[in-house]
C-alpha cells in the first residue's frame, strides 16, 4: 500500500512539473510576460535597488545602531554621506569613522549629533601608497566614482571606446592610499562593531587591508556591495566569500525584510547586477535573530 501511494505521488508530481514546463514554454513566447517575470525575480532578489530607505539597508542600520549605540562604526566610501546620516538619525552616539578620498565628499554636512565624527580623507586599499580615482564629471553620478577603471580596451575595441568615451565622462584625481589596519592604528581605534564598504570595485582590497583587524576578531559585522564594479576589477564573489569565510564569517543577502543567510554557490556570481551583502562572525548569529529575513508564502 505504501509503495503504491509513493508511486501515485511521484506520478502526480511528474505531471505537475510537466504542466508547469508546458505553461512556461507558452508564456515565454510573450516579450511582455518575460520582462514582467524578470522584474518579479529582480524584486525577489532585491537586485540593483539603491534606495537605502526601501532596499533593506535602513533596516540593517536601525538594527546595528540599536545593538551598538555607543560602539564604533566605519563608513568606508562616505560619498555624500547618505549612509552616515541614516546612522546618526537613529541616535547613534559612539565613534563614527567616515572615509573618502575626495575633499568635496568628506566635507559634506552631517546632522547635529553627540557622536564623535572622525574624518579620514584617504582611499583605503590593500597597501599604503598613492593612486588615482576616476571621478565623474556629473556630480549626480558621484556614487560610481572608483579607484578601478570600469572599462578596459584592447586595440580591437578602439571603435567601441569612441562610442563609450569613458575618459570623457571622468577626471583623474590623485589620492592618498592607506589600509584600514594602518588607519585604525593611527587613530587608536581598536575595535569596530560595524563597517560598511561601498567603494565601487575595491571592496576586496579594503578587506585585505583590514586583515589584521579581521583575523584578530576586531570587526563584528560588515556590509559591502558586490556587482559590476567588482567584476570590472576582476574580483569574484567567491574571492570575497573565501577571504571572510576563513575568518569564520557567514554571508547574508540584504533584503527589504531583513538579512537572508546564504551559502556560496557558483551560480550566485552572475545572479545580481549589484547587491548589498552582510557578513557576520558565526558566533554572533544568535544576536541577529530579529534581523533575519522571514519569507512569506501566499
CORZI-V397206 format. One record per backbone hydrogen bond with DSSP energy under -1.0 kcal/mol. NH is the residue of the N-H (numbers start at 0). CO is the residue of the C=O. Records with the same first field share a line. If there is no record, write none. Layout:
NH = CO / CO
//
This chain:
4 = 0
5 = 1
6 = 2
7 = 3
8 = 4
9 = 5
10 = 6
11 = 7
12 = 8
13 = 9
14 = 10
15 = 11
16 = 12
17 = 13
18 = 14
19 = 15
20 = 16
21 = 17
22 = 18
23 = 19
24 = 20
25 = 21
26 = 22
27 = 23
28 = 25
29 = 26
33 = 29
34 = 30
35 = 31
36 = 32
37 = 33
38 = 34
39 = 35
40 = 36
41 = 37
42 = 38
43 = 39
44 = 40
46 = 41
47 = 273
53 = 50
54 = 50
57 = 51
59 = 55
60 = 56
61 = 57
62 = 58
63 = 59
64 = 60
65 = 61
66 = 62
67 = 63
70 = 67
72 = 94
73 = 193
74 = 96
75 = 195
76 = 98
77 = 98
80 = 77
84 = 80
85 = 81
86 = 82
87 = 83
88 = 84
90 = 87
91 = 86
92 = 68
94 = 70
95 = 115
96 = 72
97 = 117
98 = 74
99 = 119
105 = 101
106 = 102
107 = 104
115 = 93
117 = 95
119 = 97
121 = 119
122 = 175
124 = 177
128 = 176
130 = 174
132 = 172
133 = 145
134 = 132 / 170
136 = 168
140 = 137
141 = 138
143 = 140
144 = 141
145 = 133
156 = 153
157 = 154
160 = 156
161 = 157
162 = 158
163 = 159
164 = 160
168 = 165
170 = 134
172 = 132
174 = 130
176 = 128
177 = 122
180 = 208
182 = 178
183 = 179
184 = 180
185 = 181
186 = 182
188 = 183
191 = 217
192 = 71
193 = 71
194 = 220
195 = 73
196 = 222
197 = 75
205 = 201
206 = 202
207 = 203
208 = 204
209 = 206
210 = 207
213 = 209
214 = 210
215 = 211
216 = 213
217 = 212
219 = 191
220 = 192
221 = 278
222 = 194
223 = 276
224 = 196
225 = 274
227 = 272
230 = 226
231 = 227
232 = 228
233 = 230
234 = 229
239 = 235
240 = 236
241 = 237
242 = 238
243 = 239
244 = 240
245 = 241
246 = 243
247 = 244
248 = 243
249 = 279
251 = 277
252 = 259
253 = 275
254 = 257
257 = 254
258 = 290
259 = 252
261 = 250
267 = 264
268 = 265
270 = 267
274 = 225
276 = 223
277 = 251
278 = 221
279 = 249
280 = 219
281 = 247
283 = 280
284 = 281
286 = 283
287 = 284
290 = 287
291 = 287
292 = 258
//
